[in-house]
Amino acid sequence: MSSLHGWHTTERVLDDGAFESCQSVVLSEARVEASEAGARWLGVTYWRAVERVTRGGVRASWTGEGGRLRLLGGAVLFRFGHPGLGVGDGDVSCRYAIEGGLLALRAGGWVTLRQRSSAGEHELSVNVEGYLPRLAPRGGSPPCAGILYAKGQKPFHAAVSRRYFELLEREPPR
């Protein structure tokens, strides 16, 4: 993925055990227009990236009640609220509240997909805030606790973000 510049990833654990992470890249051209349609496209493209990284083994579906990220066998990995769309001052975003699922210890947190434009640069980012992963280690846990998160879920999230950025870069701007 040499054409994506400025790949950056950070992660931190908050005092309450919740995780925050951010993956971002900088592009020379905006990938979505500054509109609700552009914000929606950020979300659509992200869920396509999940399906591509898993080769269709995990799929997103949406109903009047919100979104579900399901394993092919039907288990709900995550439940999400309706997308919150934001547009203004060089910023386009699509934000989903995490409402639960097998990989969430409890409801809480957000996934935000964003394009920020300033001075001819366009930063695309995937931010996860306040998410409490079921597979992550807890305070006082033995050293082996959290291995499933560290070796599975965490790198998977980074792979999805990379694929998401690739999809946005390859497609014509929307």
C-alpha positions, 0 to 999 in steps of 0.5 A: 500500500505504498500509495497511502501516505502518512499511515498512522495508528495509535491505541491506548487503554483508558482508566476504565479499561475502555480502548481508543484507537485511531488509524489515519492516512493523508491524501492529496485529494478529497475522497468524498464530497462535503455532504450527508451523501459523502458521510454515508459513503464513508460508512458504506465503504467501511462495511465493504472493507470488513466484508472484503478482509473476511472474504465474506465471513463477516457481513454488515446488515442494517434494519430500522433498528440499526446495524449488525456485524455478523459471522457467516453462521449468524452470531452477532459480533457487534450491534450498532446504532444508526449512523450519525452523519456530520458535515461542516468546516472541512469535516465529513463524518459517519459515526456509529454507537456501539450497542453490544454484541459478542465482542463488546463487554458492554454497550458503549463507545463509538466508531467514527469514520472521518475525512478532514480537509485543510490546506490541500490535504485530506486526512481519512481516519477510523476512530474507535472511542470508549470501546470495551472489548470482551477479549482484552485483558483486565486490570490484575489479569495474568500475562496471558489474558488478552492474547486473543485481542492482541493477536486477533481482534487488534490486528484485524481492526488495523487490516480493515482500516487499511483496506478501507483506505485502499477502497476510498483511494481507488474509487472515484471521489464521491 
